[in-house]
Amino acid sequence: MNKIKFSNYYYIFIIVYLVFSFLTFLLSANIFGFRAFTIKSNSMNPTLNKGSIIITKELFKYSPGDIITYYFKSNGREEIVTHRIVQLGGNVYVTKGDASIAIDRELVIPRLIIGKVVLIYPFLGYLVGFAKTTVGVWLMIIFPALIIISVEILKIIKLSSSVEK
């Protein structure tokens, strides 16, 4: 029986594609208290650069120095902010961005905290942001999936024709 040979690049491509797909799923889910967010401003420079992806973990207690992600109301809209705790004020937290000299005006109450930043992936948010665009979906999801499906169909056709002979 003829053996069908494929380049190692094909298998590497499949592995990278599957890992990327799995990571995209993980980043969009709330698994075991971990959540992922993309930094969209420079308020935490130089610690967190715009475009970085952060992973947060929900905890029961937070301390000064911790970088936390929390819900914040601004102009009637709910936003998600990531800043550092600079001090405790009873049952509230006083925060500020690392790039700012002044502390934030609004105090953060514990129920609004999503979690503490536990991992930082610099600049990976730009790739995720691109993957969410129409062109990105085609280039990073649909087109690679079509290539894999086409190659696998060709492998099946070649295998079935070699078995018939």
Secondary structure, 3 states (H helix, E strand, C coil): CCCCCCCHHHHHHHHHHHHHHHHHHHHHCCECCEEEEECCCCCCCCCCCCCCEEEEECCCCCCCCCEEEEEEEECCEEEEEEEEEEEECCCCEEEECCCCCCCCCCCECHHHEEEEEEEEECCHHHHHHHHCCHHHHHHHHHHHHHHHHHHHHHHHHHHHHHHHC
